Amino acid sequence: MATTTQATRTILERFPAGAPRGSWPAEEYAAAQRAQGTNAQVVMDLRTDQFLGCCHVG
């Protein structure tokens, strides 16, 4: 029987989805975090209409 574990995410920063065209502040933030050694990524929270800069814990 296979078991799964749920990864825990830590939200580092929140960004509104309504950024001006051509502006990607969440992606830029995640890239800066990755440059500092944090495995950051961007996910969309549809419920709040925000992009979340987050990293996996555990």
Biopython code that builds the backbone (N, CA, C, O; Angstrom):
import numpy as np
from Bio.PDB.StructureBuilder import StructureBuilder

atoms = [
    (1, "MET", "N", (0.841, -1.181, 0.000)),
    (1, "MET", "CA", (0.000, 0.000, 0.000)),
    (1, "MET", "C", (0.885, 1.243, 0.000)),
    (1, "MET", "O", (1.796, 1.361, 0.820)),
    (2, "ALA", "N", (0.623, 2.149, -0.899)),
    (2, "ALA", "CA", (1.409, 3.374, -1.007)),
    (2, "ALA", "C", (0.906, 4.419, -0.013)),
    (2, "ALA", "O", (-0.294, 4.547, 0.229)),
    (3, "THR", "N", (1.831, 5.141, 0.537)),
    (3, "THR", "CA", (1.466, 6.239, 1.425)),
    (3, "THR", "C", (2.008, 7.534, 0.846)),
    (3, "THR", "O", (3.012, 7.534, 0.134)),
    (4, "THR", "N", (1.361, 8.602, 1.146)),
    (4, "THR", "CA", (1.818, 9.913, 0.689)),
    (4, "THR", "C", (1.970, 10.829, 1.887)),
    (4, "THR", "O", (1.284, 10.684, 2.899)),
    (5, "THR", "N", (2.875, 11.764, 1.751)),
    (5, "THR", "CA", (3.025, 12.789, 2.776)),
    (5, "THR", "C", (2.727, 14.133, 2.145)),
    (5, "THR", "O", (3.038, 14.371, 0.978)),
    (6, "GLN", "N", (2.141, 14.978, 2.906)),
    (6, "GLN", "CA", (1.783, 16.300, 2.412)),
    (6, "GLN", "C", (2.903, 17.272, 2.751)),
    (6, "GLN", "O", (3.269, 17.431, 3.915)),
    (7, "ALA", "N", (3.447, 17.924, 1.720)),
    (7, "ALA", "CA", (4.492, 18.917, 1.934)),
    (7, "ALA", "C", (3.878, 20.173, 2.538)),
    (7, "ALA", "O", (2.756, 20.555, 2.207)),
    (8, "THR", "N", (4.615, 20.793, 3.408)),
    (8, "THR", "CA", (4.175, 22.025, 4.036)),
    (8, "THR", "C", (4.843, 23.197, 3.342)),
    (8, "THR", "O", (6.051, 23.178, 3.104)),
    (9, "ARG", "N", (4.064, 24.213, 3.017)),
    (9, "ARG", "CA", (4.599, 25.412, 2.391)),
    (9, "ARG", "C", (4.611, 26.552, 3.390)),
    (9, "ARG", "O", (3.692, 26.713, 4.193)),
    (10, "THR", "N", (5.665, 27.330, 3.322)),
    (10, "THR", "CA", (5.758, 28.552, 4.103)),
    (10, "THR", "C", (5.599, 29.719, 3.142)),
    (10, "THR", "O", (6.341, 29.831, 2.167)),
    (11, "ILE", "N", (4.634, 30.585, 3.415)),
    (11, "ILE", "CA", (4.415, 31.746, 2.564)),
    (11, "ILE", "C", (5.399, 32.825, 2.976)),
    (11, "ILE", "O", (5.420, 33.268, 4.124)),
    (12, "LEU", "N", (6.208, 33.236, 2.022)),
    (12, "LEU", "CA", (7.217, 34.261, 2.279)),
    (12, "LEU", "C", (6.686, 35.660, 2.007)),
    (12, "LEU", "O", (7.035, 36.608, 2.710)),
    (13, "GLU", "N", (5.837, 35.791, 0.981)),
    (13, "GLU", "CA", (5.326, 37.102, 0.571)),
    (13, "GLU", "C", (4.063, 36.910, -0.260)),
    (13, "GLU", "O", (3.901, 35.881, -0.917)),
    (14, "ARG", "N", (3.170, 37.894, -0.234)),
    (14, "ARG", "CA", (1.935, 37.881, -1.027)),
    (14, "ARG", "C", (1.950, 39.051, -2.011)),
    (14, "ARG", "O", (2.411, 40.147, -1.691)),
    (15, "PHE", "N", (1.436, 38.791, -3.215)),
    (15, "PHE", "CA", (1.394, 39.818, -4.261)),
    (15, "PHE", "C", (0.018, 39.826, -4.899)),
    (15, "PHE", "O", (-0.495, 38.760, -5.237)),
    (16, "PRO", "N", (-0.601, 40.988, -5.077)),
    (16, "PRO", "CA", (-1.907, 41.046, -5.734)),
    (16, "PRO", "C", (-1.772, 40.603, -7.189)),
    (16, "PRO", "O", (-0.744, 40.830, -7.827)),
    (17, "ALA", "N", (-2.822, 39.973, -7.700)),
    (17, "ALA", "CA", (-2.797, 39.466, -9.070)),
    (17, "ALA", "C", (-2.923, 40.574, -10.097)),
    (17, "ALA", "O", (-2.685, 40.320, -11.278)),
    (18, "GLY", "N", (-3.278, 41.769, -9.718)),
    (18, "GLY", "CA", (-3.523, 42.850, -10.663)),
    (18, "GLY", "C", (-2.318, 43.715, -10.971)),
    (18, "GLY", "O", (-2.459, 44.932, -11.098)),
    (19, "ALA", "N", (-1.135, 43.128, -11.094)),
    (19, "ALA", "CA", (0.059, 43.911, -11.431)),
    (19, "ALA", "C", (-0.053, 44.436, -12.866)),
    (19, "ALA", "O", (-0.729, 43.823, -13.692)),
    (20, "PRO", "N", (0.593, 45.550, -13.169)),
    (20, "PRO", "CA", (0.540, 46.092, -14.529)),
    (20, "PRO", "C", (1.077, 45.090, -15.555)),
    (20, "PRO", "O", (1.910, 44.243, -15.233)),
    (21, "ARG", "N", (0.594, 45.199, -16.778)),
    (21, "ARG", "CA", (1.021, 44.296, -17.852)),
    (21, "ARG", "C", (2.545, 44.337, -17.987)),
    (21, "ARG", "O", (3.159, 45.404, -18.003)),
    (22, "GLY", "N", (3.130, 43.152, -18.083)),
    (22, "GLY", "CA", (4.586, 43.050, -18.222)),
    (22, "GLY", "C", (5.337, 43.095, -16.903)),
    (22, "GLY", "O", (6.560, 42.961, -16.886)),
    (23, "SER", "N", (4.635, 43.279, -15.807)),
    (23, "SER", "CA", (5.251, 43.323, -14.485)),
    (23, "SER", "C", (5.013, 41.985, -13.782)),
    (23, "SER", "O", (3.876, 41.520, -13.706)),
    (24, "TRP", "N", (6.062, 41.376, -13.278)),
    (24, "TRP", "CA", (5.959, 40.079, -12.608)),
    (24, "TRP", "C", (6.612, 40.159, -11.230)),
    (24, "TRP", "O", (7.631, 39.506, -11.007)),
    (25, "PRO", "N", (6.063, 40.930, -10.307)),
    (25, "PRO", "CA", (6.746, 41.119, -9.015)),
    (25, "PRO", "C", (6.906, 39.821, -8.221)),
    (25, "PRO", "O", (7.918, 39.651, -7.541)),
    (26, "ALA", "N", (5.962, 38.923, -8.283)),
    (26, "ALA", "CA", (6.081, 37.671, -7.536)),
    (26, "ALA", "C", (7.217, 36.822, -8.098)),
    (26, "ALA", "O", (7.997, 36.248, -7.338)),
    (27, "GLU", "N", (7.313, 36.739, -9.417)),
    (27, "GLU", "CA", (8.393, 35.974, -10.050)),
    (27, "GLU", "C", (9.750, 36.602, -9.759)),
    (27, "GLU", "O", (10.725, 35.892, -9.516)),
    (28, "GLU", "N", (9.814, 37.930, -9.783)),
    (28, "GLU", "CA", (11.070, 38.617, -9.485)),
    (28, "GLU", "C", (11.487, 38.370, -8.035)),
    (28, "GLU", "O", (12.669, 38.172, -7.751)),
    (29, "TYR", "N", (10.524, 38.383, -7.129)),
    (29, "TYR", "CA", (10.803, 38.116, -5.719)),
    (29, "TYR", "C", (11.328, 36.685, -5.548)),
    (29, "TYR", "O", (12.322, 36.467, -4.856)),
    (30, "ALA", "N", (10.656, 35.709, -6.180)),
    (30, "ALA", "CA", (11.086, 34.314, -6.063)),
    (30, "ALA", "C", (12.486, 34.127, -6.642)),
    (30, "ALA", "O", (13.288, 33.382, -6.078)),
    (31, "ALA", "N", (12.792, 34.788, -7.756)),
    (31, "ALA", "CA", (14.124, 34.687, -8.347)),
    (31, "ALA", "C", (15.181, 35.252, -7.402)),
    (31, "ALA", "O", (16.264, 34.682, -7.274)),
    (32, "ALA", "N", (14.879, 36.354, -6.748)),
    (32, "ALA", "CA", (15.811, 36.942, -5.789)),
    (32, "ALA", "C", (16.021, 36.012, -4.599)),
    (32, "ALA", "O", (17.140, 35.881, -4.103)),
    (33, "GLN", "N", (14.955, 35.370, -4.141)),
    (33, "GLN", "CA", (15.079, 34.419, -3.029)),
    (33, "GLN", "C", (15.917, 33.212, -3.433)),
    (33, "GLN", "O", (16.744, 32.739, -2.654)),
    (34, "ARG", "N", (15.700, 32.707, -4.664)),
    (34, "ARG", "CA", (16.494, 31.574, -5.143)),
    (34, "ARG", "C", (17.970, 31.965, -5.250)),
    (34, "ARG", "O", (18.844, 31.148, -4.960)),
    (35, "ALA", "N", (18.257, 33.193, -5.658)),
    (35, "ALA", "CA", (19.641, 33.663, -5.750)),
    (35, "ALA", "C", (20.313, 33.689, -4.373)),
    (35, "ALA", "O", (21.537, 33.605, -4.275)),
    (36, "GLN", "N", (19.511, 33.807, -3.315)),
    (36, "GLN", "CA", (20.037, 33.809, -1.945)),
    (36, "GLN", "C", (20.033, 32.415, -1.324)),
    (36, "GLN", "O", (20.404, 32.253, -0.161)),
    (37, "GLY", "N", (19.612, 31.399, -2.100)),
    (37, "GLY", "CA", (19.666, 30.022, -1.615)),
    (37, "GLY", "C", (18.351, 29.446, -1.108)),
    (37, "GLY", "O", (18.320, 28.296, -0.669)),
    (38, "THR", "N", (17.276, 30.203, -1.157)),
    (38, "THR", "CA", (15.975, 29.698, -0.736)),
    (38, "THR", "C", (15.257, 29.108, -1.945)),
    (38, "THR", "O", (15.180, 29.750, -2.992)),
    (39, "ASN", "N", (14.741, 27.911, -1.813)),
    (39, "ASN", "CA", (14.051, 27.246, -2.917)),
    (39, "ASN", "C", (12.630, 27.801, -3.023)),
    (39, "ASN", "O", (11.660, 27.127, -2.675)),
    (40, "ALA", "N", (12.524, 29.026, -3.503)),
    (40, "ALA", "CA", (11.222, 29.710, -3.569)),
    (40, "ALA", "C", (10.547, 29.453, -4.905)),
    (40, "ALA", "O", (11.203, 29.262, -5.929)),
    (41, "GLN", "N", (9.223, 29.454, -4.870)),
    (41, "GLN", "CA", (8.422, 29.332, -6.080)),
    (41, "GLN", "C", (7.185, 30.194, -5.927)),
    (41, "GLN", "O", (6.889, 30.687, -4.838)),
    (42, "VAL", "N", (6.470, 30.373, -7.012)),
    (42, "VAL", "CA", (5.257, 31.187, -7.001)),
    (42, "VAL", "C", (4.062, 30.287, -7.265)),
    (42, "VAL", "O", (4.072, 29.484, -8.199)),
    (43, "VAL", "N", (3.037, 30.424, -6.441)),
    (43, "VAL", "CA", (1.776, 29.712, -6.644)),
    (43, "VAL", "C", (0.642, 30.731, -6.616)),
    (43, "VAL", "O", (0.768, 31.804, -6.025)),
    (44, "MET", "N", (-0.451, 30.385, -7.254)),
    (44, "MET", "CA", (-1.628, 31.273, -7.299)),
    (44, "MET", "C", (-2.644, 30.796, -6.283)),
    (44, "MET", "O", (-3.012, 29.621, -6.267)),
    (45, "ASP", "N", (-3.096, 31.699, -5.441)),
    (45, "ASP", "CA", (-4.183, 31.416, -4.505)),
    (45, "ASP", "C", (-5.457, 31.964, -5.138)),
    (45, "ASP", "O", (-5.706, 33.169, -5.090)),
    (46, "LEU", "N", (-6.254, 31.097, -5.723)),
    (46, "LEU", "CA", (-7.455, 31.526, -6.431)),
    (46, "LEU", "C", (-8.496, 32.135, -5.502)),
    (46, "LEU", "O", (-9.236, 33.036, -5.896)),
    (47, "ARG", "N", (-8.554, 31.641, -4.268)),
    (47, "ARG", "CA", (-9.555, 32.138, -3.322)),
    (47, "ARG", "C", (-9.345, 33.615, -3.004)),
    (47, "ARG", "O", (-10.306, 34.376, -2.891)),
    (48, "THR", "N", (-8.069, 34.019, -2.858)),
    (48, "THR", "CA", (-7.784, 35.416, -2.496)),
    (48, "THR", "C", (-7.314, 36.251, -3.689)),
    (48, "THR", "O", (-7.082, 37.451, -3.546)),
    (49, "ASP", "N", (-7.171, 35.631, -4.862)),
    (49, "ASP", "CA", (-6.705, 36.310, -6.079)),
    (49, "ASP", "C", (-5.348, 36.962, -5.839)),
    (49, "ASP", "O", (-5.140, 38.139, -6.134)),
    (50, "GLN", "N", (-4.421, 36.155, -5.290)),
    (50, "GLN", "CA", (-3.069, 36.628, -5.015)),
    (50, "GLN", "C", (-2.055, 35.591, -5.493)),
    (50, "GLN", "O", (-2.337, 34.394, -5.548)),
    (51, "PHE", "N", (-0.870, 36.090, -5.836)),
    (51, "PHE", "CA", (0.261, 35.210, -6.069)),
    (51, "PHE", "C", (1.033, 35.119, -4.768)),
    (51, "PHE", "O", (1.225, 36.127, -4.088)),
    (52, "LEU", "N", (1.477, 33.919, -4.414)),
    (52, "LEU", "CA", (2.195, 33.703, -3.174)),
    (52, "LEU", "C", (3.628, 33.273, -3.484)),
    (52, "LEU", "O", (3.844, 32.321, -4.234)),
    (53, "GLY", "N", (4.582, 33.954, -2.922)),
    (53, "GLY", "CA", (5.966, 33.514, -2.971)),
    (53, "GLY", "C", (6.154, 32.594, -1.780)),
    (53, "GLY", "O", (6.016, 33.019, -0.633)),
    (54, "CYS", "N", (6.469, 31.336, -2.046)),
    (54, "CYS", "CA", (6.545, 30.384, -0.941)),
    (54, "CYS", "C", (7.700, 29.408, -1.137)),
    (54, "CYS", "O", (8.290, 29.335, -2.215)),
    (55, "CYS", "N", (8.011, 28.666, -0.087)),
    (55, "CYS", "CA", (9.015, 27.613, -0.154)),
    (55, "CYS", "C", (8.478, 26.402, 0.591)),
    (55, "CYS", "O", (7.628, 26.525, 1.473)),
    (56, "HIS", "N", (8.981, 25.240, 0.226)),
    (56, "HIS", "CA", (8.575, 23.985, 0.872)),
    (56, "HIS", "C", (9.391, 23.764, 2.126)),
    (56, "HIS", "O", (10.591, 24.034, 2.163)),
    (57, "VAL", "N", (8.731, 23.277, 3.138)),
    (57, "VAL", "CA", (9.379, 22.945, 4.398)),
    (57, "VAL", "C", (9.147, 21.468, 4.644)),
    (57, "VAL", "O", (8.014, 20.991, 4.582)),
    (58, "GLY", "N", (10.211, 20.753, 4.920)),
    (58, "GLY", "CA", (10.104, 19.341, 5.231)),
    (58, "GLY", "C", (10.081, 18.411, 4.085)),
    (58, "GLY", "O", (9.992, 17.198, 4.276)),
]
sb = StructureBuilder()
sb.init_structure("model")
sb.init_model(0)
sb.init_chain("A")
sb.init_seg("    ")
for serial, (resi, resn, name, xyz) in enumerate(atoms, 1):
    if name == "N":
        sb.init_residue(resn, " ", resi, " ")
    sb.init_atom(name, np.array(xyz, "f"), 0.0, 1.0, " ", f" {name:<3s}", serial, name[0])
structure = sb.get_structure()
